């Protein structure tokens, strides 16, 4: 963590937290997902490490960019690109609550849909299933670029048939 300056915690869950940091080498903002290894079962620890390995393989403009991962202080740290526009859930709710109410322009919705479709196609082409696709896991940059993130429960599929047979919930 010595390469990063901690700014603030931006999210917390039962296994860890997401921390907004600044990389000291170039002053770029990033998110460090800090996951407590002590609280994880062996299976959960394996899934967490799998997320880090998975992110390394996913280089695409509409997927949150993985920077590095490392262990320290009983935590796995996953360092990734910071999407400064927040998540899609917040964006939609902010538009719905605005006074007067502002609708998201159809052209913008189509653009977001295309970007999300390209991200999903990219992961499916690599036989990866996201398994937690929701607006809170879709991020936006300040320029409006959409980024798919949070691959915590993703699964690498060994055979294309598994894609059709996998169920969640």
Secondary structure, DSSP 8 states (H G I E B T S, - for coil): -TTEEEEEEEEE-SSEEEEEEEETTT--EEEEEEEESTTS-HHHHHHHHHHHHHHHH---TTB--EEEEEEETTEEEEEEE--TT-BHHHHHHHHHH-SS-----HHHHHHHHHHHHHHHHHHHHTTEE-S--SGGGEEE-TT--EEE---TT-EE-SSHHHHHH----
